Amino acid sequence: MFRKINTVKSILGAVYSSTEAFVSSNVSRRVQQFRELLNKTDNNDILTDSFGRRHTYLRISITERCNLRCLYCMPAEGVKLTKNDGILKTDEIIKIAELFVNEGVNKIRLTGGEPTVRKDIVDIIAGLKQLPNLKQVAITTNGLTLTRQLPSLQYAGLDAINISLDTLRENRFEQFTRRKGWSRVMSAIDLAIQLGYNPVKAYFVPGFTGQVGFITSMSDHFCNSCNRLRITADGNLKVCLFEGKGEVSLRDALRSGASNDVLKEMIGEAVWRKKKQHAVTKKYVHLRRYKNFQNNIPRQYLMDYVRLQFKNGTNVRVFSSLSHVDQSGKASMVDVGSKNETKRIAIARGIVQVNSTISKLIAENNVKKGDVLSVAQLAGIMAAKRTSDLIPLCHPLPLSYANVLLRLNEELHCIEITAEVRCTGKTGVEMEALTAVSIAALTIYDMCKYAASPKSMKISDIELVSKTGGTKGDFFRN
């Protein structure tokens, strides 16, 4: 906006000069900075935003594809990708990079997805290295195919590499990434060192083996000194990592025949609109990333790694608020000795989906192993009484009542299971009710599996329906 009002600025300049003595003593520091920025726009400094930050670092995503399926990044089946014709082509990447380099960018990092899955990555790096005044071309990679590609990448002019590796344990690598390849990544690191790509940053605790690094762009942002801009694989300019609605499509403009001047104007206006800080609240970022991590990460690693940040900035390990884990993070049974005895009741339910053939066999009591519903009922009742033997930290309870009801729904071809457990004690019986439903369902599965393929049977919707009598109040599921 301010680049197009030269006439107004000239008038303002005259006013400033005629009242300089008066204004200098009254004008705020922010207004002075604003005037300086207006002057900078006269020099077409399109990479400086309204807060005086000059951007010299460009990150270009060259693909959305990846050859890993990391738990914290994407589901096992992958994600929907942009069609190939929507991804920036080699010459388009070079063209966009050239625009930024001509305006002052001196470092470019290629990212993804996983940049090494792109077949023309060597050509891209070679093209970037032809740009005058570009000091460094780097990539961030998982290193899976790097042993095969690195010599060619170095010959093309690659200056620096970041290899992302979540663990030094091979079995844990496969847990995190859902793929094999840990040994190939380690070989890639060795090769990189042999070729002269030496590590430049190392953080460690004196007296301990190993090193650790931190990415603190969300918990302790560096927005005041941010010099980064991003180009997505489909050609959008992102002025902030968390910017969504403000993205500008340079790809569409480029393919529509826009001139360099038009492209530079688009870039300049986007940079000028960049916010002072992250375009998302800290609270939202932490909750979103924690939920994604919690939903995907293996349970046995969850307590080792997840931290929550509270409003006062204090980091607290998750296990400090879990009832069955002590302050050192070890499993511990809850002491209920100080609680009063009350009458406790819990009801749980679940469903076993079967096909029409199994449904008919159960209805006619023709299953080879016997009366499915009666056996499953007994199994569920027995399981309720043995819950403390099955679940390590459950208290053994003197149950006063346990029953499991099973109903065959011949129309929907499913068995509906309901378990009710009662006792008078110091802790609840919801685990007993849930265990009864689970074992009853597994018994049905076991007795019927000979007559059907695994696809035709499914255990689902095991949940607590209600619990009463506890000190924390009653619970009823809608």
C-alpha positions, 0 to 999 in steps of 0.5 A, a space after each residue: 500500500 505504502 509503495 503506491 502513495 508517493 504523492 502523499 509521502 512527498 506532501 508528508 515529507 514537506 510537513 515533516 521538514 517544516 515542523 521538524 523542530 517541534 516534532 522531534 521533541 514530541 514524536 514517538 520512537 515507533 513513528 520514527 521507525 515508521 518513517 524510516 520504513 517508508 523511506 526504505 520502500 522508496 528503495 524497493 526493499 521488498 524483503 523488509 517488513 513493517 517491523 524492520 526485519 530484513 529476510 535473507 533466508 529462504 526455505 523451499 519445499 520441493 515436494 510433499 512426498 516422504 519415504 517415512 511415516 513418522 508417528 508424529 507427522 502423518 498417519 500410516 496410510 499417508 496423506 492426500 498430496 497435491 497432484 504432480 502438475 501442481 508442484 513447482 517444476 525445476 525451472 520455476 523453483 530456480 526462477 523464484 529463487 532468483 527473484 529472492 536472491 536478487 533482492 538480498 536472500 543469501 541462504 536457501 534450504 531445500 525441504 519437503 516432505 523429504 527432498 531427496 525423493 525428488 528425482 531432479 534434486 541434483 539439477 535443482 541444487 546445480 541451478 541454485 548454485 549458479 545464482 550470484 550472491 547466493 552464499 549457501 544451499 542446504 537441505 534438511 533430509 531424513 538421510 534414508 537414501 543419502 548414501 546413494 545421492 550425496 556424492 552427486 549432491 556435493 558435486 552439484 554444490 550442496 553446502 550444508 546438510 541437516 539429517 533428522 534422526 529421532 533416535 539412536 536405537 534401531 528398534 525405536 527408529 522403526 517404532 517412530 517411522 514405521 519403516 526400516 532404514 536406521 542403518 542406512 541413515 547412520 551410514 549416511 551420517 558417516 559418509 557426510 562426515 567423510 565428505 567434509 560435512 562436519 557437525 557444527 552444533 553439539 549440546 551435551 551434559 558434562 559427564 553424560 554420554 550423548 548430545 541433545 538439541 532443542 527446537 524452541 521456535 514455539 516455546 521461546 520464539 525468535 520472532 523479533 529477529 526472524 529472517 526466514 521466508 518459506 515457499 511451499 511445494 505448490 508454490 505458495 509464499 509463507 511469510 511465517 511458519 504458522 501463517 495460513 490465510 495470508 499465503 500468496 501463490 507465486 506459482 499461479 502468477 508465474 504460470 499466468 505470465 506475470 512479469 518480475 516486477 509483478 512478482 516482486 510486488 506480490 512478494 513485497 506486499 506479503 512480507 509487509 503484512 507479516 505479523 510481529 509474532 507467530 500467526 498463532 497463539 502459543 496455547 493453541 500450538 502446544 495443545 495441538 502438537 501435544 494431542 497429535 503426539 499423544 494420539 500417535 506415539 507408542 504408549 511405552 514412550 509417552 511418559 518419557 518424552 511428552 511435556 506440557 507447558 502451563 501458563 506460568 511457563 513451567 514444564 511439568 512431566 505428564 506422569 506427575 499428574 497420573 495417579 498410578 505413577 510416582 514422582 520418579 516416573 515409576 509405576 505405583 499402586 494407589 493407596 486407598 486406605 484412607 477412603 471411606 467404603 461406599 456402594 460402587 456400581 459400574 456398567 460397561 458395554 461393547 459390540 462384536 460385529 459378525 457376518 450373516 453366516 455367524 449370526 445364523 449359526 449363533 441363533 441356531 446354536 450350531 457353532 461347533 464349539 458350543 453355546 456361544 452366548 452362554 460361554 461368553 457370559 461365564 467368561 465375562 463374569 469370571 474375568 470380572 472376578 479376576 481383574 486384579 490378576 489381569 491388570 497389574 495396578 488394579 486393587 483386588 475387590 470383594 465383588 457383591 454382584 457381577 453379570 454379563 448380558 449378551 443379545 444377538 441382533 440378527 438384523 444388524 448381525 452383531 452381539 451386544 454385550 452389557 456388563 454390570 458389577 457391584 461392590 461395597 469398597 474403597 475404589 470403583 469397579 469400572 475396570 471390572 465391568 470393562 474387563 468383563 465386556 472385553 473377555 466376553 467379546 474375545 470369547 465370542 471371537 475365539 468361538 466363531 473365528 473358524 467359520 469366518 475370515 478376520 474381516 468378517 468379525 470386529 470388536 468395537 465400542 467397548 466403553 464405560 456407560 456409568 459409574 456411581 458411588 465414587 468420591 469424584 461423583 457419578 458418571 453417566 454417558 449420554 
